[in-house]
Each structure stands twice: as C-alpha cells, then as structure tokens.
Amino acid sequence: MTNDISRRNLLRGGLGVAGVGALAGPALDRGVPSDARIYGVPTADPLIEQRADPFITPRTRGRYYFTGSVPEYDRLVVRGATTIAGLATATESVVWRRPATGPMGGHIWAPELHRIDGRWYIYFAAGDAGDVFRIRMYVLESALADPADPAGWTLRGQVATEWDGFSLDATTFAHRGRRYLVWAQSEPEIAVNSSLYIAEMGSPWALKSKPVRIATPTRSWEIQGYRVNEGPAVLVRNGRVFVTFSASATDARYCMGLLTADARADLLANASWKKTPDPVFVTDTATGRYGPGHNSFTVAEDGVTDVLVYHARDYRDIVGDPLYDPNRHTRVQRLYWHPDGTPLFGVPVGAGGPIVRLSPADASAWFVRHDDSSLVVGPPGHALADTQFRFVAAGDGTEAIQSVDLPERHVRVVDGVVRLDAGTPTRFRRLPQGRGVKIQLADDATRYLRHRNQTVVTGDASVFLLG
C-alpha cells in the first residue's frame, strides 16, 4: 500500500542505525530523527491528558487543530500546532461555554471541527440545564482563519433529525460531490440506546434527505452495559468508505467496530453497508490500555500516513459512573493497511518509542512476527500487532528488541535459538547495509539475526528492511 511504501522508503533512505533505537532525550540533539519521522506519528502516550472523544483535523494551512470533550462537560476547546506532537503542549482556547440555563446548558459532549467551503464548523452534542441528558446535536460556525479564536464563533442552531430524540456524535464528510452527516441516535420503537444514521446535507447545519439507519447494536460486543453504536468516524480509501464506531459502555468494555461500503455505492442505502463481525480495536491488558474508542482520523506530517486518534484509560477499575471518570486520555498511533485495502488497527499500544515492522530483504513483502515464543517470517496477515516491535536503547550503543503487543517479552538468543520471551533481553547492534540494516549480536560480532526458511535464526547476516 502507498503508506507502507512511503514509510519504508523513508526508513531505508537514511535513518540508519540510529533511527529507531534513539527513543528520546539527548539523542534528539544529535540530529536523530523524531518519533514522528520514524513511526509516522509521535509516540507520546498519552498525547493529551483528560481529553476524551478526541478529534484532530487534517493539516490546514500548515496547522493541525484539536478538540475534544473536557471532564467538566461545560465548554468547547480548540488548540492548534504545526505538528501532531505539538498539540500536546499547545495553548488551549475556550471558544464557547454552555449557558447557565435552558437548552445547551447541560452536558457538552464530543465536539468535532470541520473546514467546509472556507469556514470552520464545530459539531457538538448538548443537554439542557434542566435535563443534562436531553442530548441533541448543534453547530457553531466561524468565518475566521483561526478556529482557536473565540471571537469568530456563532451558533447556527440545532441539527434537526427525523425524531426529536437523544442524538449525538455528528461527523460530516464529502464524497462524490455530496456532503453527508453520520451520527448516533435513539430511534423510537427500537430497544437500543443508540444506532448509527446517515443523511445527505443541504447545508453544514441542516439535513437534505431522510436519515437511513446503517448500524444498530446486536452483537455481543456491542451490548455490554449499554446497547450502543456511537462515535462514527469516516475514512475513504482504496475504493471504499470505512466508518468506525464505538460500542458498549464507556468502561473497559468500550470498543470499536467497522462498517464498510463500496465507494461507488449509494451511501444512503442500508444494504450498501456491511458490519465487520468482530470488533477491530479493544481493551488490551498486556499494554495496559482500557476502553479504546470514540476515534477520529487524521494524516501525518508526511501527507500519506493515516493516523488513528482515540481515547483510552490506563486502568480497568473505575470508582463510580465511568462517564464521570476524567482519565480518558487522547492517544494517537499509526493506522496500517493490508494489501487487500482494508485497515489494520492492531492493539492500543503502550508507552515507548517508535514502532517498526521487520521485513527480510530476500522476502521484502513478508514480515517477521512472533508465533508464541518463536520468530517466523510470512506474508502479511490481518493480525497486525504480532509484527510490531520496538528497538529499545540500552545506553551503551546496543539495543533490545521489544514486542509491542507483549511488552514484557523481548527477543532473546538462548543457546543459539532465537526466542521471544520474558527473560533478560539479548542486546543487538544495527549496522546500516544499503537500504536496510544487519542486526548483530552485541556479545558476538560474528553472529547476526538472519532469515532462513521462514524462521529467524542466528548465523551470517541477513538484511532487514524497517517499515
């Protein structure tokens, strides 16, 4: 896929032995590339604390903009920076506060920031002062170039739908000359908390067509705690329209599902949409990330790498109502693509430096992956996480190789056998070789990791490409 090729070429073309191993701190002063250049996105985890339902715009006029739910549910915030990493420390501007009484005086949820026809729009959900859960969808508009400037914002009003009921999480996208709104709503006479709907828009604040239900929670992973489909996010790639969504209660059971439609199909026809049977992004106890969801997508600074933006907690157990636990933090990680054109989400990764996949130069379309305690080489599958590794600097010019989805395990060479387990990590050195690297055992300069018969063993050097 284009993104994989671009990233791999960058890594082959000059990051060299210092590239992935230098994770942070003083090494950056020596000109070592940043995490974002190596991995495609920054690896600070979390990127922004206590900001749920995160939304990061594509880069617009050289800047990214961020918005998300604040724990107090009382205001709308925007921050901007020239890089995704810069959003972490950017000044946050309050662009709108809820009124003290009446409509929109209740909970303020899940804002999204969109640039449409030269103006900025914030779509958000709001309850009433007398009933904070009487949630409806609203739109603000700004004609100013900087959406973080509060002076530009005016209320356009409520997005009216077919039913005057619980509605939230509006997102919008343009496709084949038409603009659409996708949102979550409670429909009368359907015994679920919320389903997903799509409609064509006549303006950025009004629907043109009747809503069409495209998903409702029916599967076991969608009905844990609450029967919920919510938080849609749209990505048009590879001849298809993908809609991710979140399901179940907002605790560790929260997870993400996927809808897919052919890009040439009638998006206003329910039959055009197919739901992937299983969730695509779930809690991972090994990495310590719980309840990942309510995502958005952006594109990295290279202009091609797709970035998954989402929130998750660092712990499972919550005191009280999960809705009022403030520690849903904004996180970002690279979105990968399978050769068949479908997205690969992997697992919500933990803290650490840049993530890479290793491909032997003599089988460059294949990847090293862990198979229990062994390292094998094979064609790309739909399980991403077992092909992801981190090179962890040891401080003396050597590195350990850590599994991403099993972070307590490292690559070890034990009695000449290459293993992935929890013992003392073997240390390696990466030596540049053409557009790849040779991976040398630090305690024996005559031995290297090598690819042989779809297995990683030791011996004479093989060249590995980093992608």
N, C-alpha and C positions, 0 to 999 in steps of 0.2 A: 504494500500500500504506500501511497505518497508520503504519509507521515513517517513511517518506519524507514523508508529510503532516505529521506531528508535527514532524520536524526542520526542514522547510521553513518551517512557521509560526513556529517559534522564531526562525529566521534573518530572516524577513521582519519580525517584530514588534518590532524594537528594537535589534538588534545594530549596525545601521547601518554607516557607512563604516569604523569602527574594528574591526568584528567579526572578520573572517577575516584581516585583514592583520597584526594585532598577534600576533606569534608567541610571545613570551616576555619575561621580564625586567622592566624598569622599567614597561613598558606596563601590566602587571597591577596595579600600584599606582594607576593612574588609573581603575580600575574596569572595564577592558576584560574581557569575558567570557573564561573559561578555555577551553582547547582542548576540554575535555570538553563544555562547553556549546555550542560551535560545531559540533564534528565529531560529538559524541555519545560519544566516548571520549577519553582522554588520548592525546597523540601522542608521548610519550617513547618512544624506541625504542633499546635495549630497555627494557621496563618493569622487569624484574628480571634481573640477570645470572646466568649459570651455574645456571639452574633449568630443567631440561628437563621434558617431559611435564606442562605446567602445567595446573592446574585452579583456577578461580575460581568460588566459589559464587554463586548469586543473592544479592542483598542480604537478609540475615536479621536482623531486629530492628535495622535501621539500619546493619548492618556487612557488608562483604564479607570472605570468608576465602579464603586462597590456600594451596595445597600443590603440591609438585612433586618430581621426582627431584633429588637432590643429586649432584654429581660423584663423591663417595666411595661412593655406593650403600650407606650404612651406617645411615641413620636416616630418620625421618619428621618433617617440619617443618610448622608451621602459622603463618601470620601473618594479622592482621586489621586492617581500616581502614574508615572511613566512606565512602571513595571508592575507585574502582579506582586512581587515581593515587596515593593514599596507601599502597597496598600496596608501592610501590617502596621506601619508607623505613621501613616498619613493623617493629617488633621481631619477630624470628623465634624461635619457641619450638620446641624439640625435644620432641616429645610421646612418642616411642618410639625406642629403639635396638635394633638386632639383638643377639641373644645371641651369646656368644663361640663356642658350639659347637652342633651339632645343627641341626634344622630351623629355617629362617628366619635362619640365621647367614651366609648368602651374600649375593648381590646383592639390594638392596631397590629396587624399581622402581615408578614410575608410580602414586603414591597418588591417590585421589580422595576428596573429603569430601562426604558427603551427609547431609541432615537428613531423618529418617524417623520419623514418629509421635513427635515431641518429643525424639528422641535423635539424637546425631551418630554417624556411621559412617565409618570410613576403610577403603576397599578398596585393597589393595596386593598386589604380587607379590613373592615372596621365594624365593631359592635356599637351599640348605643349606650349612653351614660346610664340609663335605667335598666339595661339588659346587655351586659358586656358580651354575651354570646349570641346576640342577634346580629350575626355577621353577614355583611353584604360587601360587594365589590365597588370600589371608587377609583377615580382617575384624577391626577393632577397634571397640569401642563406648564411648561416653561419655554419661552422663546429665547432665553439667554444661551450663550455658548457653553457656559459652565453650569452643569446641573447641581453643583455644590453651593451655588449662590442662592440663598433663601429668597432673595428679592424677586426672582423670576417666577415663582410658583403660584399658580391659581388653581382653584378647584373647578374641574369640569363637571363633576357630579357622579352619580351612581351609574354603574353599568347595569341596565335593566335586562333581566332574562325572562324566560317564559313563565317562571314561577317566582313569586316573591318569597323566597326561602333562603336558608343557610347557603351561602355561596362565597367562594374564596379562591385564592391562589391563581389568579388570572395571569396568563402569559400570552404573548402575541408573536406571530411570525408571518412573513410574506413568502408566498410560493406561487410561481407561475402566474404572476400578475394579480394575485388576490391576497388580501390580508385576512388572517384568521385569529380568533381568540380561542384558547383552550383553558378550561377552568374546572374546578371541583364544585359540586352542588348536591344538596339533598333534594331529591325529586319526590313529590307526593306519591304515596302508594307504593314506593319501593322501600323495603325494610332494610336499608343500609344507612350509614352515616353520610357518605358522600360517594358519588360516582364522577366520572370524567365526561366532559361535554366539549363539543367543538361547534363553532358557528363562524360564518363569514362576517366581516366587519364592514359597516358603511362609513365609519369614521373611527378615529382612535378611541372614541369613548362610547360608541353605540354599535349594536349588532344589526346586521343587514338580513340575516337568514334566521330561521328557527334553529334551536340547538339540536344537536344529534348526540345521543349517548354513545360513547366509543369504548367505555370500560366501566364495569361495576365489580365490586369485591365479592368474589365467590370462592376462591381457592383458600386453602387452609392458612397460607402465609399472609393473606390479605385481611383476615378477620380475627386477628389476635388482639383481644382487648376491645377494639372497635372495628366495625366493618367500614374500612376506609380505602378509597383511592383518592389521592390528592397530590398537590405539588408537581404538576406536569412541567416538563422541560423539553424543548424541541431541538432536534439536530437533523439537518437534511444533508445526507451524504450517500454516495455510492448508489444513486438511483432509488433511494428510499427515504421516507420520512420516519424518523425514530422519535418516539415520545417516551421518556422515562417518567415514572411517577412513584410516589411513596405510599406505603400501605401499613395498616395496623396501628396500634397505639404508639405514642411518642416516647416509649421507653426502649429497652434493648431489643424489643420485638420489631421495632420500626425497620423497614427495609425498602428496597427499590425494585420495581418491576419495569417491564419494557413492552411497548406497543410498536408495531411496525406496519407501515403502509407503503405500497409502491408509489414512487414519486409521480407517476402518471395517472394514478387512480383518482377517483372522486373522493376527496378527503371528507366530504360531508355525507358519505355513505357508511353506515356502521359496518357493513360487510368488508370494507376496504382495510379494516384494522384487525391485526392478529396479535394476541397477547402471548408472550413467551410463557410457557407453563410454569417455570420456576422463577424465583426472584433472582435478580442479576447482581445485587450488592447487599450484603447482610452483615450483621454483627460478627466480629472476629475476635474470639477470646485470646488467641495467640498474640495478635498485635495490640490488643487492649483497646479496641475501638468499638463502641456500642451504639446501636441505633442509627446507623448512617442513613441519611436521606435528605429530602427536600433539596434537591440538587439544582444546579444550573450548569451551563456550558460556556466556556469562552475559548479563545485561541491564543496560544503563547506568543511571545515576542518574535519568534521566527516566522510567524504568519501562517504556519501549517499545522503545528502540533495542537490537537484538540485537548482541552483541559476540563477535567471533571471538578466541579465545585460543589461541596456538600457540607453538612454539619454532622457531628457525632460527639458523643461523650467519651471521657476517659475511664468511666467506671460503669458497672452494671446496676448496682443497688442505689435506689433513689428514695429519699425521705419525702413522703407526701406526694402530691399530684405532679407527675412528670412535666406537665405544662408549665409549672412554676419553678422547676429546677433551672437555674440560669446557665448551666455549663454545657450547653450545646455550642460547640466551637466551630468556626469556619475552617475548612481544610481544603486543600487542592492536591490533585495528583493527575498524572498523565492518563489520558484515555487512549487505549490501544485499539488496533483494528485487525481482525482476522482476514486472511486473503479472500474469504468469501464475501467481504464487505460488511460484516456485522461487527458491532462494538464489543470490545473485551474490557470488562470493568475490573476484574481481579478482586482483591480484598482491600478494605480500607487500611492503608499502610500505616505503620507506626513511625516513631521518630527516627531520624538518621539522615544520612547523606544521600546523594544521587543513586538512583536505581538503574541497573543495566540488565540487558539480556545478552548472553554469550552465544555466538554462532561460530562453529569451526570454519575456517576459510575454505576447506575442501567440501563443505556442505553448508554453504552460506545461507540457504533458505531454511535451514533447520536451527533448532535451539537446544542448548543444554538445559535440562530440567532435572529436578530431583524426583526419584521414584523410591519412596520410603527412604532408606539410607544410602541408596546408590545415586550416582550422577549418570544420566543417559543422554543421548542425543537423538532427536527425532523431528518430524515435521511439526509445524505449528498446530496446536490444538485449541479448543475453546476454553481450556483451563489455563489462564494466564499466570497466576501467582507462582506456580511451581517453576517458572522460567525466570523469575526475577531475583536478582542478587544485589548486594552492596559490597563494595570494596571498602574496608574499614581500616584507616591508617593506624599503625601501631606506634608511630612516633620515632622510629629509627630507620625510616625508608622502606620498611616492609609493611605488608597489609594482610588482613584476614579477609576471607570471603564469607559473607553472612547471607543466609536465606532471608528473604523478605517476609514470606508468609509463615515461616517457622523461625522467628528471630533468635531463639535460644540455640539454634543449630548453625554450625559453621562447616565449611569444607575442611576435612582433615585427611591427612595421608597417614594411615596406620599400617605398619608392616608392609609398606608398598602398595596398599589398597586405598583408593580414593573413596571417601565416605562423607556423608553429611550427617553429623550427629552433634551431641551437646558437650563433647569433651573439649580439652584445650585446643583452640584453633591452631591449625598449621599456618605458618606465615609464608607469604609469597612476595615475589617482586615481579612487576610488569615491565617488560622490555619492549620498546617500540619495534615493530617489524612491518615495514611497508605501511599499509593502511590498517593494520591490526596490532596485536600485542602477543608476545610469548609470555607465559606465566610460569616463572621459575620458582622452585622451592628455595626458600631463603637459606636453609641449612645444608643444601647440596646443589651447587651450581651446575651439576651435570644432569639434573633431572628437572623435568617440566611437566605440567599438565598437557595431555595430548588426547586427541580424538582417535579412537580405534574401534571399528566395528560397532558403532552407535553407543559407545561407552566412553566415559572419561577415565583415563588411566594415567600412569606416570611413565616417562621414558624420554625419547627425543622430543624436541619441541614441536607442537602444532601452533599454528597462528589462529588466534581467536579474534573475531570482529565484535565490537561492542555496539549495541543498538538499544 
